[in-house]
Amino acid sequence: MKDDGDIEEIKTSAKDDKCCLSDDQACRLAKLAAGLDKKLDCALDIEFALTGAGDVKILQARPVTTFFSWTDWELEHEFDTAMPSNKEINTRGNLGEVCPGAATPLTISSVIKPLDLAIAQACVPKSDERCYLSHTTSWLSVMSQQAFLNVLDGIHKYPEETLSVGSKGLDYSVFGHDVTSQEMLDSALMRHQPRGHIKQNLLLVRDLMKRKKVHNVTVETFRNLELFPHINDDQDMSSQALYQDISNKFHFLLKVCLGHAFNSEKSSVVQVIILLIMAGDQETWTADLLAGVASLLTLDKSGSVESAGVPSGLEYLVKKIKMTKGWEAEFANEDIEKAENWLRTELSDSFTEFNQKFGHRCLKEFDLYSDTWGTKFAPVILTLQSMLKTSYSQSTSSKDPTILANLPFGKRLALKFLLPLAHSCVANREESKSMLIRTVGQFRTAYRKLGNILAETGALPDKDLVFFLTHHELQQLIFDDHSSLVVKSVRRRNLYSKWDKLMFPEMVFGFPSSQQAAENLPKLSGHEVTGTPACPGRVTGTARVVLHVSEASSIQAGDILVTHSTDIGWSPYFPILGGVVTELGGLISHGAVVAREYGLPCLVGATGATQVFSSGDLVCLDSNKGVLARVETE
């Protein structure tokens, strides 16, 4: 721009290899744009010019009216983790069990991120100067609002140079079948140093020696810790004060995540070692071998695992109900609301005891948007009524004493030492997870209170919209009055049910090209599927194919549950099941652990089971052979 206001256009045929703006000019323009945005509180399309003296002149500035018009695709992918190349590998295996379906934006920012940081922090002490630390990917990735585990940076953080029994054991523990290929290992070796057996084994021994101390510190710190003790008493609390209080307590969430990550890793490693000892030099791992391992992993005392305590607690409630006069008419055959009132009145002590132990658990318990059993007891009431209306029951499983007796002396000696260690690690993992979920529950309560305050003050039209904003966006809404975020939160909530039903392949290479809702997946031909025996046994019954946790109430006594995966929210249904088959999961998964505790024949890693079978099919589950087959009837 000339001094008289005219525009001078300079044309040149020479190749321009310099930026038209200096760094100083770019910074000045950015500060000017930020100031206009704050002053006018809207997105602006700004046209500018520079004078010969370097002064900035605004030619025009107009509001961008379509700036907040997000497409459905943009909202679905706005929190996606960056994928630096198509060689990235992510999986829903394992993580798909504990975090099924979509996570709300608040959960992604306030729960998934601390879990990610905990896993990363646990890996750092075992690394060295040659270790690759990514600045673009995470151990936990997010795609289409769902959480994934990064295979190359998580599972294969310390890769073998070639396929081995070690990688095979890890596959069966986590996925229930072979997954790792040489190509995967080659990709991992491009960014990570090969596993140093001596160093890693010494670190494992060190961690196992201090496992009790680490676990006890976690339990003692979080068992009775109340992060927000006065949240329901302070009626005059402002949204600003509560938001600040929540922010100040996040370090507790990271600490309990670290404790659970530590226990999870030790549990997985010890069970892999047991599997490798049992397999020996066998190249083909038969169903008999895997069923034997599953039998050995059964704990000596039913209910000693936190997640298995839920069915035990339900069975105890059923016994107490049957001892109470009028239970059939006033509880078993009543609607849910009246049945719950009767239980609270007639068996208040037993009801309170169950809630104190398990009231913080629920379906999708890692998601802040979920209702816990302590706030919504209806799923438990339905299960109790089903248990009372049937004589169907399960006996607890027991180990086969001949398995150890038939092993060579060296293996028998090693397993006598390792099996109690494995049982202890599983129990610690489940207890620390309970502490983690209890802590998440306290943040859930605090956020609900924040939602109520924002709704009462008019900042949000609906208190539940708080779960469809990230923690940082809540700060913008509360302190800077970014009202445009309200529109976005409404759009996100409207799309959430669609995101929640999206299905992904077990292994995702690069960015997933397509996915669809579970109910739209095509049925597959065939009469049987195979999987990994997680608890040996044989049972014939009616298949109950459940594609989403919202359909769990359709389960009937004696059904063989066929589903994608289970978490602890499914535990109330285990006492009435005849067997369990999951497409995701390995020998250390939730479904496998609880099934072993209650003698339920169980298959994990049964790929395609929900597409081969339909509810109502008569099926035979033979987990001794690793097969679920349709029984033909005339």
C-alpha positions, 0 to 999 in steps of 0.5 A: 500500500502506498502512502496515498492509499493506492494499492501497488501490485508487484509482479515478477517472473522470478521464483519466489522462495521467501515468505511475504511476511517476516516472523515479526509481522506474522506475530503482530497480525496474530495479536491483532486478530486475537484482540479483534476476536476478543473484542467482537466475540465472533469469528472474523474474516479479516483482510489487511495490508502493510504499508511501506513503513510496515504498519498494518491496515485493516481493509475490512473485517466481517463475521464468518457466519458459518464458522460454527456450522460443524458437519457430522463428520467434523464432530465425529472426528474432532478428537481423533488422535493424529496418525503420522503414517498408514503404518500406525496400528491400533486395536479395540482388543482389551480396551474395547472391553473396559471402554465399550462404545463411544466415550463422551467428550468429557470422558475423553478429556478427563479420564482417557487422558489420565489413563494414557499419561499413566501408561506412558509414565510407566513405560519411561523408567524402562526406556533408554536414550535410544527409545522413541517417544512420539510427540504425535501419537499416544499409547491410547488413541481416539478415533470416532469418539472411541478409545483404542490401544496403540499396538506399536507404542503400547503392546510392542513397546519392547519388541522381539526381533522375530516372531517367538513364543513370547509374542504368541503368548502375549497374543493369546493373553490379550486377544485370545488368538494369533495377531502379531505378524513379522511385519508388525514387529518390523514396524515396532523395531523401526521406532523402538530398540529390541527387547533387552532380555536381561534388563527387562527381566531384572526390571520385572523381578524388581517390580514383582518384589515391590508389587505388594507395596505399590498395591497397598499404597494405592488401596490405602490412599484411595479406599476411603478418600473423599475428594469432594466431601462438601459438594452436596452440602455447599448450596452456594458454591459457584461454577467457577469455584467447583470447576477450580476444585475439580481441576485441582484434584486431577493429580489424584486421578493420575495417581490411581491410574498409575497404580492400576496400570502397574498391576495390570502389566504385572498380571499380564506378564505373569500369566504369559509366563505361565502360558509359555511354561505350559506350552513348552516347545509346542508349535501348535497350541491346542484347545486342550493346552489352553483349557488346561492353562485356564483351569490353572488360572482359576483362583482357589477361593471364589469371590477373592477377585473384586469383579467376581464379588458382584455375582457373589453379592447378588447370590447373597441378596437372593438368599436374604430375599428368600428368607423374607416374608412376602418376597414373591408377591412384593418383590419377584413379581412387582415392577422395578420401582416397587421392588426396589422400595421393598428391598430398601425397606425390608432388607435395608442393611443388606441393600446398603452393604451391597451398595457400599461394595459395588454401588460405584460400578456399572455398565460403561463404568469408565464413562462419566455419563453413565449411571452407577448402580448406586444412583440407578439400581434397576439393572440389579433389580432385574437380575435379582428377579430373574435369579429368583424366578429360576432354579438355575444356578452355577457351581464355582469352578475348581482346578483339575488336580491332574494337570499339575500332577502330569507335568514334568518336575521342573514345570511343576515346581515353577508353576507352584511358585508362579500360580499363587503369584498370578492369582495375587496379581489378578486380585490386585488388578481388579481391586486397583481397578475398583479404586480407579472406578470409585475415583472416577465416580467421585469426579462424575458426581462433581461434574453432575453438580457442575452441570446442575449449577450451570443449568440453574444459572442459564449457562446450559439449557440441560444439565447433562450437556456438561458431559458433551463438553471437554474439561477445557471447554467448560473453562471457556464456558464458565470464565469466558462465556463462550456460548457457541459451545452450547450449540456444539454440545447439543449437536454432540449429544444428538450424534452420540447414540450413533457413535456409540454403536459404531463397530471397528475391526479388532486391528486397525491399520492406519485410519479406519476406512469404514465402520458401521453400526453393530445391527447392520453387520451382515450375518455370516454363514456357517454352523460354528466358530472357534475361540480360546478356552477361558474356562473349560466346560460343556453346555447346551442352551439357547444363544442370546446374541447381545450387540449392545449393553442396552440390550443386556436386559433381554438375557434369560436364565440359562442363556449362552451369552454371545457378545462383542465383549464384557466389562464388570457391568455385565457381572450381575448377569453371570449367575443366571448364564449357562456360558459366555462367548466373546469376540474380544478378549484373551485369558486375562479379560474380565469375562474370562476371570469371572467365568473361571470363578463361577464355573461358566464354560467360556470362549474368548477371541471367538471372531465373528460369533455375533454374526454367525449366531442369532438369539434363539439358536440352540447351540452347544458351547464346548470350551474344552475343544474351543468350539461354539456350534449350532445344534440342528433340530428336526 
